[in-house]
Amino acid sequence: MKVAFFDTKPYDTPSFEKFGKENKITFKFYETKLNEDTAALAKGCEAVCVFVNDTVNAAVIDKLAALGVKILALRCAGYNNVDIKYAKGKLRVVSVPAYSPYAVAEHAMALLLTSIRRVHKAFIRTRDHNFSLNGLTGFDLHGKTVGVVGTGKIGRIFINICRGFGMNVIAYDKFPAKDSDIEYVELDELFSRSDIISFHCPLTDETYHMIDEKSIEKLKKGVVIVNTSRGALIDAEALLEGIKARKIGAACLDVYEEEANVFFQDFSGHIIADDTLARLISMPNVIVTSHQAFLTEEALSNIAETTVSNLIACHKGEECANELHI
């Protein structure tokens, strides 16, 4: 079985080569992203493997199907970059719904702690032999109210972490977890009560720009926003204005709405053309990491193993628990 593997990074290959070899799957690794211009690279392959910033719209799906590709394997949980509805009857689409929810939840807390305790600023200072504490005052998490948007596996693990810090937890989810002790509230109440808001929900038409100019007016003054889910949950321009107006106290972002042409690449010797991202990064109360919340050894191994299992099931014409349907 041959699989065209798009948007390859050095950390992808070891696990996929290992599980591929064990299951007689040959991965053809390409650094380029999948789009209309690069779809032809999948010629001779039964499947393609893609990541969050690959483009799988109707035109790409048609090109892949014409080449004889039968399986689209996402090596991630999110699938907002794929036209699932259009793919029906043309490609079987599978994903990795839970590779390591601990990795993402722990990274969300790492961002939060780094921000409120000014760890990143202290690190830079002491490297310069500056041991002053001026401007490094933070605040306790204990006793603060955290609003968690989305209570799937990642959201619930994050809730457990927060409870370990002695925080008060409230949550919003369109589909609340049954038989849980989570205090669910309406979104407007979560916005008004929370000292910290952390997003752990998928990107859909309903969740697009949950944080925008109108919702920011409802937020508690000084709230800390944490987003390790999908960038478009937050209107970046509105977020920037909320920070400038001192309504939002800090933002911790592992994702960004227009990240596709920036994240996962080295622009250290270049000028960033995205003015909004550049201004966000320049803010002293904003931390941006480049979609790295998933990046642990355990997660990479789980992603590869699950993706290979999905490919084998589809190749054999069997049912796959991780197949996406609309």
C-alpha positions as CSV (number, residue, x, y, z in Angstrom):
1,M,0.0,0.0,0.0
2,K,1.4,3.4,-1.0
3,V,0.5,6.6,0.8
4,A,1.3,10.2,-0.2
5,F,2.2,12.0,3.0
6,F,1.9,15.8,2.7
7,D,3.3,18.7,4.9
8,T,6.0,16.4,6.3
9,K,8.1,17.6,9.2
10,P,11.2,15.9,10.6
11,Y,9.4,14.8,13.7
12,D,6.7,13.0,11.6
13,T,8.9,10.4,9.8
14,P,10.3,8.2,12.6
15,S,6.9,7.0,13.9
16,F,5.3,6.7,10.6
17,E,8.2,4.8,9.1
18,K,8.2,2.4,12.0
19,F,4.5,1.6,11.9
20,G,4.4,1.6,8.1
21,K,7.2,-0.9,7.9
22,E,5.5,-3.2,10.3
23,N,2.3,-3.1,8.2
24,K,3.8,-3.1,4.7
25,I,2.8,0.5,4.0
26,T,5.1,2.7,2.0
27,F,4.9,6.4,2.8
28,K,6.0,8.9,0.2
29,F,7.0,11.9,2.3
30,Y,6.5,15.4,0.7
31,E,7.4,18.7,2.5
32,T,4.8,20.6,0.4
33,K,1.2,21.0,1.6
34,L,-1.6,19.4,-0.3
35,N,-3.6,21.7,-2.5
36,E,-4.9,21.9,-6.1
37,D,-1.3,22.4,-7.5
38,T,0.3,19.5,-5.5
39,A,-2.5,16.9,-5.6
40,A,-0.8,15.3,-8.6
41,L,2.0,14.0,-6.3
42,A,-0.5,11.4,-5.1
43,K,-0.4,9.6,-8.4
44,G,0.0,5.9,-7.9
45,C,-1.1,6.1,-4.3
46,E,-4.1,4.5,-2.7
47,A,-4.3,7.1,0.1
48,V,-3.1,10.5,1.2
49,C,-2.1,11.6,4.7
50,V,-2.7,15.2,5.6
51,F,-2.4,17.6,8.5
52,V,-4.3,20.7,9.7
53,N,-3.1,23.2,7.1
54,D,-3.5,21.1,4.0
55,T,-6.3,22.1,1.7
56,V,-8.8,19.4,0.9
57,N,-11.6,21.3,-0.8
58,A,-13.9,20.0,-3.6
59,A,-11.4,20.7,-6.4
60,V,-8.6,18.8,-4.5
61,I,-11.0,15.9,-3.7
62,D,-11.9,15.6,-7.4
63,K,-8.2,15.6,-8.4
64,L,-7.4,12.9,-5.8
65,A,-10.4,10.7,-6.9
66,A,-9.4,11.0,-10.6
67,L,-5.9,9.8,-9.6
68,G,-7.4,6.7,-8.0
69,V,-6.9,7.8,-4.4
70,K,-9.5,6.1,-2.2
71,I,-8.6,7.1,1.3
72,L,-7.9,10.5,3.0
73,A,-6.2,10.0,6.3
74,L,-6.1,13.0,8.7
75,R,-3.3,12.7,11.2
76,C,-5.1,15.0,13.6
77,A,-8.5,15.4,15.3
78,G,-9.7,18.5,13.6
79,Y,-11.1,18.4,10.1
80,N,-12.4,21.9,9.3
81,N,-9.9,22.0,6.3
82,V,-11.7,19.1,4.6
83,D,-15.0,19.3,2.7
84,I,-16.4,16.2,4.3
85,K,-19.8,16.5,2.7
86,Y,-18.3,16.7,-0.8
87,A,-16.0,13.7,-0.1
88,K,-18.9,11.4,0.5
89,G,-18.9,8.6,-2.1
90,K,-15.5,9.8,-3.5
91,L,-13.0,9.3,-0.6
92,R,-13.2,7.6,2.8
93,V,-12.1,10.1,5.3
94,V,-10.6,9.0,8.6
95,S,-9.0,11.0,11.5
96,V,-7.2,10.6,14.8
97,P,-9.8,11.8,17.4
98,A,-7.6,11.2,20.5
99,Y,-3.9,10.9,20.1
100,S,-2.9,12.4,23.4
101,P,-5.5,14.6,25.1
102,Y,-3.0,15.0,28.0
103,A,-0.5,16.7,25.7
104,V,-2.9,19.4,24.6
105,A,-4.4,20.0,28.1
106,E,-1.0,20.1,29.7
107,H,0.2,22.6,27.1
108,A,-2.8,24.8,27.8
109,M,-1.9,24.9,31.5
110,A,1.8,25.5,30.7
111,L,0.8,28.5,28.6
112,L,-1.4,29.8,31.4
113,L,1.2,29.4,34.1
114,T,4.0,30.9,31.9
115,S,1.8,34.0,31.2
116,I,0.5,34.7,34.7
117,R,3.8,34.1,36.5
118,R,5.8,35.9,33.8
119,V,8.1,32.9,33.4
120,H,9.1,33.8,29.9
121,K,10.1,37.3,30.9
122,A,12.1,36.0,33.9
123,F,13.9,33.6,31.7
124,I,15.0,36.3,29.2
125,R,16.0,38.6,32.1
126,T,18.2,36.1,33.9
127,R,19.9,35.1,30.7
128,D,21.0,38.8,30.6
129,H,22.1,38.6,34.3
130,N,19.1,40.8,35.2
131,F,17.7,39.5,38.5
132,S,15.2,42.3,39.2
133,L,11.7,41.2,40.1
134,N,10.1,44.5,39.0
135,G,7.2,43.9,36.7
136,L,7.0,40.2,37.3
137,T,4.1,40.1,39.8
138,G,1.6,37.5,38.9
139,F,-1.5,36.1,40.6
140,D,-2.6,32.9,42.2
141,L,-4.7,30.4,40.2
142,H,-6.1,29.0,43.5
143,G,-9.7,30.3,44.0
144,K,-10.0,31.8,40.5
145,T,-12.9,30.8,38.2
146,V,-11.9,29.1,34.9
147,G,-14.5,28.8,32.1
148,V,-13.9,25.8,29.9
149,V,-15.5,25.9,26.5
150,G,-15.8,22.3,25.2
151,T,-15.8,19.3,27.6
152,G,-14.6,16.5,25.4
153,K,-11.5,14.4,26.4
154,I,-9.1,17.3,26.3
155,G,-11.5,19.7,28.0
156,R,-12.2,17.3,30.9
157,I,-8.5,16.6,31.4
158,F,-7.9,20.3,31.6
159,I,-10.7,20.6,34.1
160,N,-9.0,18.0,36.3
161,I,-5.7,19.9,36.1
162,C,-7.5,23.1,37.1
163,R,-9.2,21.4,40.0
164,G,-5.7,20.3,41.2
165,F,-4.8,24.0,41.5
166,G,-7.9,24.6,43.6
167,M,-9.7,26.6,40.9
168,N,-13.5,26.9,40.5
169,V,-14.6,25.4,37.2
170,I,-17.6,26.3,35.1
171,A,-18.1,25.0,31.5
172,Y,-20.1,25.4,28.3
173,D,-20.8,22.6,25.8
174,K,-23.6,22.2,23.4
175,F,-23.6,18.5,24.3
176,P,-22.9,18.4,28.1
177,A,-21.1,15.3,29.4
178,K,-23.6,13.0,31.0
179,D,-23.3,11.9,34.6
180,S,-20.5,14.4,35.3
181,D,-20.0,16.8,38.2
182,I,-19.2,19.6,35.9
183,E,-21.1,22.9,36.5
184,Y,-22.5,23.8,33.0
185,V,-23.6,27.3,32.4
186,E,-24.7,29.3,29.3
187,L,-22.0,30.9,27.3
188,D,-22.9,34.5,28.3
189,E,-22.6,33.5,32.0
190,L,-19.3,31.8,31.4
191,F,-18.0,35.0,29.7
192,S,-19.1,37.2,32.6
193,R,-17.9,35.0,35.5
194,S,-14.6,33.7,34.3
195,D,-11.2,35.0,35.3
196,I,-9.7,32.6,32.7
197,I,-11.3,31.1,29.6
198,S,-9.9,28.1,27.9
199,F,-11.1,26.8,24.5
200,H,-11.3,23.0,23.9
201,C,-14.0,22.7,21.2
202,P,-13.9,22.0,17.4
203,L,-14.3,24.7,14.8
204,T,-17.8,24.7,13.3
205,D,-20.2,27.3,11.9
206,E,-21.5,27.8,15.4
207,T,-18.2,28.2,17.1
208,Y,-16.6,30.4,14.5
209,H,-15.5,33.7,16.1
210,M,-16.9,32.8,19.5
211,I,-14.7,35.6,20.7
212,D,-15.5,38.7,18.7
213,E,-16.3,42.4,19.3
214,K,-19.7,41.7,20.8
215,S,-18.6,38.8,23.1
216,I,-15.6,40.7,24.4
217,E,-18.0,43.3,25.8
218,K,-19.4,40.5,28.0
219,L,-16.0,39.4,29.4
220,K,-14.8,40.1,32.9
221,K,-12.2,42.9,32.9
222,G,-8.7,41.4,32.9
223,V,-9.7,37.9,31.7
224,V,-7.0,35.6,30.4
225,I,-7.8,33.9,27.1
226,V,-6.3,30.5,26.3
227,N,-6.8,28.8,22.9
228,T,-5.2,25.5,22.0
229,S,-8.0,24.3,19.7
230,R,-8.6,26.2,16.4
231,G,-7.5,29.7,15.6
232,A,-10.8,30.8,14.1
233,L,-12.6,30.4,17.4
234,I,-11.3,33.9,18.0
235,D,-11.5,37.0,15.8
236,A,-7.8,38.0,16.0
237,E,-8.6,41.7,15.2
238,A,-11.2,41.9,17.9
239,L,-8.8,40.1,20.4
240,L,-6.1,42.7,19.6
241,E,-8.6,45.6,20.2
242,G,-9.7,44.0,23.4
243,I,-6.1,43.8,24.7
244,K,-5.4,47.4,23.7
245,A,-8.6,48.5,25.5
246,R,-7.3,46.6,28.7
247,K,-10.5,44.5,28.7
248,I,-8.5,41.3,28.1
249,G,-5.6,40.9,30.5
250,A,-3.6,38.3,28.6
251,A,-3.9,35.9,25.7
252,C,-2.2,32.5,25.4
253,L,-2.5,31.2,21.8
254,D,-1.2,28.0,20.3
255,V,-3.4,28.5,17.3
256,Y,-4.1,31.5,15.0
257,E,-6.9,32.1,12.5
258,E,-4.5,32.8,9.6
259,E,-1.7,30.4,10.7
260,A,-1.7,28.2,7.5
261,N,1.1,30.1,5.8
262,V,3.1,30.9,8.9
263,F,3.1,28.2,11.5
264,F,5.5,25.2,11.2
265,Q,8.0,27.3,9.2
266,D,11.1,29.3,10.1
267,F,10.6,33.0,9.3
268,S,13.3,34.2,11.8
269,G,15.2,36.0,9.0
270,H,12.1,37.5,7.4
271,I,9.4,40.1,7.9
272,I,6.0,38.7,8.8
273,A,3.5,40.0,6.4
274,D,0.5,39.4,8.7
275,D,0.3,42.7,10.6
276,T,-2.3,41.3,13.1
277,L,-0.1,38.4,14.1
278,A,3.0,40.7,14.3
279,R,1.1,43.1,16.6
280,L,-0.2,40.3,18.8
281,I,3.3,38.8,19.2
282,S,4.6,42.3,20.1
283,M,2.2,42.6,23.0
284,P,3.8,42.1,26.4
285,N,0.8,40.1,27.7
286,V,0.5,37.7,24.7
287,I,2.2,34.4,24.3
288,V,2.1,32.6,21.0
289,T,3.3,29.1,20.3
290,S,3.1,27.6,16.8
291,H,0.5,24.8,17.1
292,Q,2.8,22.7,19.3
293,A,0.3,21.6,22.0
294,F,0.1,18.1,20.4
295,L,3.9,17.7,20.1
296,T,5.0,15.0,22.6
297,E,6.7,11.7,21.9
298,E,3.6,9.8,23.2
299,A,1.3,11.8,20.9
300,L,3.4,11.3,17.8
301,S,3.5,7.6,18.4
302,N,-0.2,7.4,19.0
303,I,-0.9,9.5,15.9
304,A,1.1,7.2,13.6
305,E,-0.3,4.0,15.1
306,T,-3.9,5.1,14.8
307,T,-3.4,6.5,11.3
308,V,-1.9,3.2,10.1
309,S,-4.7,1.3,11.7
310,N,-7.2,3.5,9.9
311,L,-5.5,3.0,6.6
312,I,-5.4,-0.8,7.0
313,A,-9.1,-1.0,7.9
314,C,-10.1,1.1,4.8
315,H,-7.7,-0.8,2.6
316,K,-9.4,-4.1,3.6
317,G,-12.8,-2.6,3.1
318,E,-13.7,-2.9,6.8
319,E,-15.6,-0.5,9.0
320,C,-13.4,2.1,10.7
321,A,-14.4,3.6,14.0
322,N,-12.5,6.8,13.1
323,E,-14.2,7.4,9.8
324,L,-15.9,10.8,9.5
325,H,-19.4,11.1,8.2
326,I,-21.7,14.1,7.5
